[in-house]
Amino acid sequence: MRLRSELMIAIRQTVTEWKVTQAVAAKRLEVTQPRLNDLMRGRIDNFSLNALTMLAARAGLGVRMQIEHAAA
């Protein structure tokens, strides 16, 4: 859930920085405008980690995941 949240925030910030309409941003991200609206309103349950990773790449963001052993 944390990874999804961080990705969603980064994508939302990027889209906001574009200063374009949701219709234009949706086209750039290759999603429908209602789907983009869900993202912009923070409806995290509507997005899988895979979907957000794909949107981040389309937004020009690099995504890197790091896995570490938990402290004992």
N, C-alpha and C positions, 0 to 999 in steps of 0.2 A: 504494500500500500504506500509506503514511503517513497519508493522509486516512482510510482505512478504520480504521486503528488508533486514531486520535484520536477518531473518531466512536464506535467501539465502547467505548472507555474512558469517554467522556462519558455514553453511554446506560447502561452498567453502573453508574456512580456514581449516576445519577438513580434507577434502579430500586432500588438498595440504600437510598437515602434514603427511598423510599416506605415501607419497613418493612412490606411485605406479602408474602404467599406468592407463589411463582412462578406459580401458577395465576391469582391475581388480577392480577399484573403482566402476564402473557401476555394476559389478556382486555383489559386497558387498552391494550396495544400492538397488539391485534388479530392476534396470532400464536398458534400452539400452544405449549403448555408445553414440549415437547421443543425447539422452535425457540428459545424464550427460554433454555432451558438451554444450548444451543450458544453463545448470545451471552454468557451469564454465565460460561461456562468459557473464553471467549476464542478460540473456534474461528473465526478470522477468514476462513479459506478458504471457509467456508460462506455468506458474506455478500458481496454486491456493494456497490459504493459507493451505488448507487441504493436498495437495500434498507435500508442503514443510514441513509441520508438520510430515508427514509420513517419508519423507527422513531424517529429523533431528533425528527421533527416530531410524531409521536404522543405522544412523551414530553414534549412542551412545550419542546423545545430549538430554538433558531434556528440555522440552518446558513448560513454564508457562505463562499464560496470566492474566493480572490484569486489571480490569475495575474500573474506578473511576468516580465520578461525576465531571463534568467540573465546574470550578470556575465561580460564577455568576458575 
